[in-house]
Amino acid sequence: MKCTLSLYTDYLLSVPKYASATGMSAVMAEELSHDKVTRFLKESYFDSHTVWHAAKPLIRQQVPPDDESGVLIVDDSICEKPYTDENAMICWHYDHSKGRSVKGINFMSLLYVHGESLSVPIEVKIIEKTEAYIDTKTGQTKYKSPQTKNEYFRQMLVTAKQQVSFKYVLGDNWFSSSENIEFITNDLKKHCIMSVECSRTVALSDKDRKNGVFHRVDQLDQLQEGQAIRVYLRAVKKPIMLVKQVFTNKDGSQGTRFLIATDLTLDFNAITTIFKKRWKVEEYHKSLKQHAALGASPTKIIDTQANHFFASIVAFIKLETLKFKIGKGHFRMKAILLTIATQACFNTIRDWLA
């Protein structure tokens, strides 16, 4: 028997914790040797095209042709690999959620979301640090990616426009630069809704923009929650809509989010409702890491590590496909599988004791 991407992704969705060649061979009752699994991971080549090839049939099945009601969500995440040897792919990245650097795989995804159900990645980029440079503060040799995340983001959008129809691009303040906004509106002819830092400055009129009169968004008396006002960014010629959203955190504390939208027809409710879809990318990251064995492979060389990574993305898409077929969410499906596995173990122990 030959190891294939279909077999390997089935195994990734089945394994409870660590995914290994010997583990897969054991699950398949030695019908597939661990050498064949290792060879498959070493000799294959999977990348973002593999992800699109897996996602395309599901999108075409669920989304009518030329339906532009879907959105694209951009975000990056880190799959921590603290005990794996460092290389260009598994290296140190600053994790803003933790406020410190962690070792692992930093990757960017474009998630296509349609309606309340469909949520699949169509473009995925691993941030590899391959260019050496000298740190001026320490004099040490360090490595960086040949391109910035925002440059990768714009390239991914160009490809995504050829793949799916959409109207809005959603992202956090990391991707809300004026250059990105201009690219989305002028080059792609699409709209974006992005969060911005409270320190971001805007002008209240085009005249103020030209005269250099700007105000921090968190100091605008004109901006009240529940309203959308028209403002101007420093390096964006066209006006945008700005809203202030106050929300309650899980611990009961209140937070404030500032959102900008390039679609001038949107009001406060429309902007915040559309941006709420961005939560789908957090669910994607969580399910990918917990259910598709993203960081659970002991692979040692960069080729096998990359192939396992993209296979995990494909496994997530397979789980999303099963969601429509079975009518249950990712977490519910995995809970059912765990129950079935536990029942098998229970019955085996009972048989041994009989």
C-alpha positions as CSV (number, residue, x, y, z in Angstrom):
1,M,0.0,0.0,0.0
2,K,1.2,3.5,-0.9
3,C,0.9,6.5,1.5
4,T,-1.2,9.3,0.0
5,L,-2.3,12.7,1.2
6,S,-5.8,11.4,1.6
7,L,-4.7,8.6,3.9
8,Y,-2.3,10.8,5.8
9,T,-5.0,13.5,6.5
10,D,-7.4,10.8,7.7
11,Y,-4.8,9.7,10.1
12,L,-4.2,13.3,11.3
13,L,-7.9,13.6,12.1
14,S,-7.9,10.3,13.9
15,V,-4.8,10.5,16.1
16,P,-5.5,11.8,19.6
17,K,-2.2,13.5,20.2
18,Y,1.1,12.8,18.4
19,A,1.3,11.9,14.7
20,S,4.2,9.8,13.6
21,A,5.1,7.4,10.8
22,T,5.3,4.4,13.2
23,G,2.0,5.5,14.8
24,M,0.3,5.6,11.4
25,S,1.7,2.2,10.5
26,A,0.4,0.7,13.7
27,V,-3.1,2.2,13.2
28,M,-3.2,0.6,9.7
29,A,-2.2,-2.8,11.2
30,E,1.2,-2.8,9.4
31,E,-0.5,-2.6,6.0
32,L,1.6,0.5,5.4
33,S,5.1,0.5,6.7
34,H,6.5,3.5,8.6
35,D,9.2,3.8,5.9
36,K,6.6,4.5,3.3
37,V,5.0,7.2,5.5
38,T,8.4,8.8,6.0
39,R,9.2,8.6,2.3
40,F,5.8,10.2,1.5
41,L,6.5,13.2,3.8
42,K,10.1,13.6,2.5
43,E,9.4,13.3,-1.3
44,S,6.1,15.1,-1.6
45,Y,5.8,18.8,-2.1
46,F,2.7,20.6,-0.6
47,D,2.2,24.3,-0.5
48,S,-0.6,26.9,-0.8
49,H,-1.7,25.4,-4.1
50,T,-2.4,22.2,-2.3
51,V,-4.6,24.1,0.1
52,W,-6.6,25.7,-2.7
53,H,-6.9,22.4,-4.5
54,A,-8.5,20.9,-1.3
55,A,-10.8,23.9,-0.6
56,K,-12.0,24.6,-4.1
57,P,-14.5,21.7,-4.4
58,L,-16.2,22.6,-1.1
59,I,-16.4,26.3,-2.1
60,R,-17.8,25.5,-5.5
61,Q,-20.4,23.2,-3.9
62,Q,-21.6,25.6,-1.2
63,V,-21.3,29.0,-2.9
64,P,-23.3,30.0,-6.0
65,P,-21.2,31.4,-9.0
66,D,-20.4,35.1,-8.8
67,D,-21.8,35.3,-5.3
68,E,-19.8,38.2,-3.7
69,S,-21.3,38.0,-0.3
70,G,-18.3,36.2,1.1
71,V,-15.4,37.9,3.0
72,L,-11.7,37.3,3.2
73,I,-10.1,37.4,6.6
74,V,-6.3,37.8,7.0
75,D,-4.4,36.8,10.2
76,D,-1.3,35.2,11.3
77,S,-0.6,32.7,14.1
78,I,2.3,30.8,15.6
79,C,2.3,27.0,16.0
80,E,4.7,26.6,18.9
81,K,7.5,24.0,18.6
82,P,9.6,24.6,21.7
83,Y,11.5,21.2,21.6
84,T,12.2,21.1,17.8
85,D,15.6,22.1,16.4
86,E,15.7,25.6,15.0
87,N,15.7,26.2,11.2
88,A,14.4,28.7,8.7
89,M,10.8,27.5,9.2
90,I,10.8,26.7,13.0
91,C,12.4,29.8,14.5
92,W,11.8,32.6,17.0
93,H,8.9,35.0,16.5
94,Y,7.4,37.6,18.7
95,D,3.9,36.6,19.9
96,H,1.9,39.7,20.6
97,S,-0.7,37.7,22.6
98,K,2.0,36.6,25.0
99,G,4.2,39.7,24.9
100,R,7.3,37.6,24.3
101,S,9.2,35.6,21.6
102,V,8.3,31.9,21.1
103,K,9.8,29.2,18.9
104,G,7.6,27.7,16.3
105,I,6.0,28.1,12.8
106,N,4.7,31.5,12.0
107,F,2.1,31.4,9.3
108,M,-0.4,33.7,7.5
109,S,-3.8,32.6,6.2
110,L,-6.5,34.0,4.1
111,L,-9.7,32.5,5.3
112,Y,-12.7,32.6,3.0
113,V,-16.0,32.9,5.0
114,H,-19.4,32.6,3.4
115,G,-22.6,32.9,5.3
116,E,-22.7,31.5,8.8
117,S,-21.3,28.0,8.0
118,L,-18.5,27.9,5.4
119,S,-15.0,28.8,6.7
120,V,-12.0,27.5,4.8
121,P,-8.4,28.7,4.2
122,I,-7.6,29.4,0.5
123,E,-4.1,30.9,0.8
124,V,-1.5,30.0,3.4
125,K,2.0,31.3,3.7
126,I,4.8,30.1,6.1
127,I,7.0,32.9,7.2
128,E,10.5,31.6,6.7
129,K,13.5,33.5,8.0
130,T,16.2,32.9,5.4
131,E,18.0,36.3,5.1
132,A,20.9,36.9,7.4
133,Y,21.6,40.4,8.9
134,I,23.7,41.9,11.6
135,D,21.8,43.2,14.7
136,T,23.2,46.7,15.2
137,K,22.5,46.6,18.9
138,T,24.1,43.2,19.7
139,G,26.4,42.7,16.7
140,Q,24.9,39.2,16.4
141,T,23.9,37.5,13.1
142,K,20.2,37.1,12.9
143,Y,17.7,36.0,10.3
144,K,14.6,37.6,8.8
145,S,12.0,36.9,6.1
146,P,12.9,38.3,2.6
147,Q,9.5,40.0,2.6
148,T,7.2,41.6,5.2
149,K,3.9,40.1,6.2
150,N,2.1,43.0,4.5
151,E,3.9,42.3,1.2
152,Y,2.9,38.7,1.5
153,F,-0.6,39.8,2.3
154,R,-1.0,41.8,-0.9
155,Q,0.4,38.9,-3.0
156,M,-2.0,36.5,-1.4
157,L,-4.9,38.8,-2.1
158,V,-4.0,39.0,-5.8
159,T,-4.2,35.2,-6.0
160,A,-7.3,35.0,-3.9
161,K,-9.2,37.4,-6.3
162,Q,-8.6,34.8,-9.1
163,Q,-10.0,32.0,-6.9
164,V,-13.2,33.4,-5.2
165,S,-15.6,36.3,-5.4
166,F,-15.8,38.5,-2.3
167,K,-16.6,42.1,-1.3
168,Y,-14.8,42.7,1.9
169,V,-11.3,42.0,3.4
170,L,-11.2,41.9,7.2
171,G,-8.1,42.2,9.3
172,D,-6.7,43.6,12.6
173,N,-4.5,46.7,13.0
174,W,-1.4,44.8,11.9
175,F,-2.8,44.9,8.3
176,S,-4.6,48.2,8.3
177,S,-1.7,50.3,6.8
178,S,-2.6,53.0,4.3
179,E,-0.6,51.0,1.6
180,N,-2.8,48.0,2.2
181,I,-6.0,50.0,2.1
182,E,-5.0,51.8,-1.1
183,F,-4.1,48.4,-2.7
184,I,-7.4,46.8,-1.7
185,T,-9.6,49.7,-2.9
186,N,-7.6,50.9,-6.0
187,D,-5.9,47.8,-7.3
188,L,-8.4,45.1,-6.3
189,K,-11.5,47.3,-6.5
190,K,-12.7,45.8,-3.2
191,H,-13.6,47.1,0.3
192,C,-11.9,46.5,3.6
193,I,-13.0,46.7,7.3
194,M,-10.0,46.8,9.6
195,S,-9.3,47.5,13.2
196,V,-6.9,50.4,14.0
197,E,-4.8,51.3,17.0
198,C,-6.2,53.9,19.4
199,S,-3.2,56.1,18.5
200,R,-4.1,56.1,14.8
201,T,-4.6,59.7,13.6
202,V,-7.3,60.9,11.2
203,A,-8.5,64.2,9.7
204,L,-12.1,65.4,9.8
205,S,-12.1,66.8,6.3
206,D,-10.0,66.6,3.1
207,K,-8.9,70.2,3.8
208,D,-7.6,69.2,7.2
209,R,-5.8,66.3,5.7
210,K,-4.0,68.5,3.2
211,N,-3.2,71.0,5.9
212,G,-1.9,68.3,8.2
213,V,-4.6,68.7,10.9
214,F,-5.0,65.2,12.5
215,H,-6.5,63.9,15.7
216,R,-6.0,60.6,17.5
217,V,-9.1,58.4,17.1
218,D,-9.4,57.9,20.8
219,Q,-9.5,61.7,21.4
220,L,-12.3,62.5,18.9
221,D,-15.3,64.1,20.6
222,Q,-17.3,63.7,17.5
223,L,-16.9,59.9,17.6
224,Q,-19.5,58.2,19.8
225,E,-20.4,54.6,20.1
226,G,-23.2,53.6,17.8
227,Q,-22.3,56.2,15.2
228,A,-20.1,56.1,12.1
229,I,-18.3,59.3,11.0
230,R,-16.5,60.1,7.7
231,V,-12.8,60.8,8.2
232,Y,-9.5,60.9,6.2
233,L,-6.3,59.0,6.7
234,R,-3.0,60.7,6.1
235,A,-1.9,58.6,3.1
236,V,-5.4,57.6,1.7
237,K,-7.0,60.2,-0.6
238,K,-10.6,58.8,-0.4
239,P,-12.7,59.2,2.8
240,I,-13.4,56.3,5.1
241,M,-15.9,55.5,7.8
242,L,-14.7,55.3,11.4
243,V,-16.6,53.7,14.3
244,K,-16.0,53.2,18.0
245,Q,-17.2,49.9,19.4
246,V,-17.4,49.3,23.2
247,F,-17.6,45.6,24.2
248,T,-17.5,43.6,27.4
249,N,-14.7,41.0,27.9
250,K,-15.2,37.6,29.5
251,D,-13.9,38.9,32.8
252,G,-16.5,41.6,32.9
253,S,-14.1,44.4,32.0
254,Q,-14.9,46.8,29.1
255,G,-12.8,47.2,26.0
256,T,-12.9,49.6,23.1
257,R,-12.2,48.8,19.4
258,F,-11.9,51.3,16.6
259,L,-12.8,50.1,13.1
260,I,-12.4,51.7,9.7
261,A,-14.4,50.8,6.6
262,T,-13.8,51.9,3.0
263,D,-17.4,51.3,2.0
264,L,-19.1,54.6,2.7
265,T,-22.6,53.1,2.5
266,L,-22.1,51.2,5.7
267,D,-23.4,52.4,9.1
268,F,-22.2,51.4,12.6
269,N,-24.4,48.3,12.8
270,A,-23.3,47.1,9.3
271,I,-19.6,47.6,10.0
272,T,-19.6,45.9,13.4
273,T,-21.8,43.0,12.1
274,I,-19.5,42.3,9.2
275,F,-16.3,42.6,11.3
276,K,-17.8,40.1,13.7
277,K,-17.1,37.5,11.1
278,R,-13.4,37.9,11.8
279,W,-13.8,35.7,14.9
280,K,-14.0,32.8,12.4
281,V,-10.2,33.0,12.0
282,E,-9.7,32.4,15.7
283,E,-11.9,29.3,15.5
284,Y,-9.9,28.2,12.5
285,H,-6.6,28.5,14.3
286,K,-7.9,26.7,17.4
287,S,-9.4,23.8,15.4
288,L,-6.3,23.5,13.2
289,K,-4.1,23.1,16.3
290,Q,-6.4,20.9,18.3
291,H,-8.0,18.7,15.7
292,A,-5.6,18.4,12.8
293,A,-2.3,17.6,14.6
294,L,-0.7,20.8,13.3
295,G,2.1,20.8,15.9
296,A,2.0,17.2,16.8
297,S,4.6,15.7,14.4
298,P,8.1,14.8,15.4
299,T,9.5,15.4,11.9
300,K,13.1,16.6,11.9
301,I,13.9,18.1,8.5
302,I,12.3,21.2,7.0
303,D,10.8,19.4,3.9
304,T,8.9,16.9,6.0
305,Q,7.9,19.6,8.5
306,A,6.5,21.8,5.7
307,N,4.7,18.9,4.1
308,H,3.1,17.8,7.5
309,F,2.1,21.5,8.1
310,F,0.2,21.8,4.8
311,A,-1.3,18.3,5.2
312,S,-2.7,19.5,8.5
313,I,-4.3,22.5,6.7
314,V,-5.9,20.0,4.2
315,A,-7.1,17.9,7.2
316,F,-8.8,21.0,8.5
317,I,-10.6,21.4,5.2
318,K,-11.6,17.8,5.2
319,L,-13.1,18.3,8.7
320,E,-15.0,21.4,7.3
321,T,-16.3,19.2,4.5
322,L,-17.5,16.6,7.0
323,K,-19.3,19.3,8.9
324,F,-21.6,19.8,6.0
325,K,-22.0,16.1,5.4
326,I,-22.7,15.1,9.0
327,G,-24.2,18.3,10.3
328,K,-22.0,18.6,13.3
329,G,-19.2,21.1,14.2
330,H,-15.5,20.3,14.5
331,F,-15.4,20.0,18.3
332,R,-18.6,17.9,18.4
333,M,-17.2,15.5,15.7
334,K,-13.9,15.1,17.6
335,A,-15.8,14.4,20.8
336,I,-17.8,11.7,19.0
337,L,-14.5,10.2,17.7
338,L,-13.0,10.2,21.2
339,T,-16.1,8.5,22.6
340,I,-15.9,5.8,19.9
341,A,-12.1,5.3,20.6
342,T,-12.8,5.1,24.4
343,Q,-15.5,2.6,23.9
344,A,-13.2,0.4,21.8
345,C,-10.5,0.6,24.6
346,F,-13.2,-0.2,27.2
347,N,-14.4,-3.2,25.3
348,T,-10.9,-4.5,24.7
349,I,-10.0,-4.3,28.4
350,R,-13.2,-6.2,29.2
351,D,-12.3,-8.9,26.7
352,W,-8.8,-9.2,28.1
353,L,-10.2,-9.6,31.6
354,A,-12.8,-12.1,30.6
